[in-house]
């Protein structure tokens, strides 16, 4: 009898966890803000046209998140994921010092 109760309890808890995980996956990821600690350390700018090339020596004119190898957004989308900012999105027109030319 105890095993049956444990099984039912585990099933209910597991189903609840799965349902909440699906709901979280469907929710849009928040945007990275320039004041975020990781964003600051990488010199992230939400708008690459505002990057000061004198301050950011790695900046290449015309580079932005859409033409970065790390960018996970689809063509034409305003924002997308980036593995450097787990659980958050970057703007397609953004830039950071980890930018690497897309092959």
C-alpha positions as CSV (number, residue, x, y, z in Angstrom):
1,X,0.0,0.0,0.0
2,X,2.8,2.4,0.8
3,X,4.4,1.8,-2.6
4,X,1.2,2.6,-4.3
5,X,0.9,5.9,-2.4
6,X,4.5,6.8,-3.2
7,X,3.9,6.0,-6.9
8,X,0.8,8.2,-7.1
9,X,2.5,11.1,-5.2
10,X,5.6,10.9,-7.6
11,X,3.3,10.8,-10.6
12,X,1.4,13.9,-9.5
13,X,4.6,15.8,-8.6
14,X,6.2,14.7,-11.9
15,X,3.3,15.7,-14.0
16,X,3.1,19.1,-12.2
17,X,6.8,19.7,-12.8
18,X,6.4,18.8,-16.5
19,X,3.4,21.1,-16.9
20,X,5.2,24.0,-15.3
21,X,8.3,23.4,-17.5
22,X,6.2,23.4,-20.6
23,X,4.6,26.7,-19.6
24,X,8.0,28.2,-18.9
25,X,9.3,27.1,-22.3
26,X,6.4,28.7,-24.0
27,X,6.9,32.0,-22.2
28,X,9.2,34.5,-24.1
29,X,12.7,34.9,-22.7
30,X,13.4,38.3,-21.2
31,X,15.8,40.7,-23.0
32,X,19.3,41.3,-21.9
33,X,19.8,44.8,-20.5
34,X,23.0,46.7,-20.9
35,X,23.3,47.1,-17.1
36,X,23.4,43.3,-16.6
37,X,26.7,42.2,-15.0
38,X,27.5,39.8,-17.9
39,X,26.4,42.4,-20.5
40,X,28.7,45.0,-18.9
41,X,31.7,42.6,-18.9
42,X,31.2,41.9,-22.6
43,X,30.6,45.5,-23.6
44,X,27.1,44.6,-24.8
45,X,25.2,47.4,-26.6
46,X,21.6,46.9,-27.6
47,X,22.3,49.0,-30.7
48,X,25.6,48.3,-32.5
49,X,25.5,51.7,-34.2
50,X,26.1,53.3,-30.8
51,X,29.2,51.3,-30.0
52,X,32.3,53.5,-29.5
53,X,35.0,51.9,-31.6
54,X,37.6,53.8,-29.6
55,X,36.5,52.1,-26.4
56,X,35.6,48.7,-27.9
57,X,38.8,47.9,-29.9
58,X,37.2,44.6,-31.1
59,X,34.3,46.4,-32.8
60,X,34.2,46.0,-36.6
61,X,31.9,48.4,-38.5
62,X,28.8,46.5,-39.7
63,X,29.0,43.8,-37.0
64,X,25.9,43.0,-35.0
65,X,24.2,40.1,-33.4
66,X,22.5,39.0,-36.6
67,X,25.9,38.3,-38.3
68,X,27.5,36.8,-35.2
69,X,28.1,33.0,-35.1
70,X,26.7,32.8,-31.6
71,X,23.3,34.4,-32.4
72,X,20.4,31.9,-32.3
73,X,17.6,34.1,-33.6
74,X,15.9,33.6,-37.0
75,X,16.4,35.9,-39.9
76,X,14.2,38.9,-39.7
77,X,13.4,38.5,-36.0
78,X,14.0,41.6,-33.7
79,X,15.7,39.4,-31.0
80,X,17.0,36.0,-30.4
81,X,18.9,33.8,-28.0
82,X,22.7,33.8,-27.3
83,X,24.5,31.2,-25.3
84,X,26.5,33.9,-23.5
85,X,23.3,35.2,-21.9
86,X,21.5,32.0,-20.9
87,X,17.7,32.4,-20.6
88,X,17.8,35.8,-22.2
89,X,17.5,37.3,-25.6
90,X,19.7,39.9,-27.3
91,X,18.5,42.4,-29.9
92,X,19.3,41.5,-33.5
93,X,21.0,44.9,-34.0
94,X,23.0,44.5,-30.8
95,X,26.7,43.8,-30.3
96,X,29.2,42.5,-27.7
97,X,33.0,41.9,-27.6
98,X,32.4,38.2,-28.1
99,X,31.2,38.8,-31.6
100,X,32.5,36.2,-34.1
101,X,31.8,36.4,-37.8
102,X,29.1,33.9,-38.9
103,X,30.5,31.4,-41.4
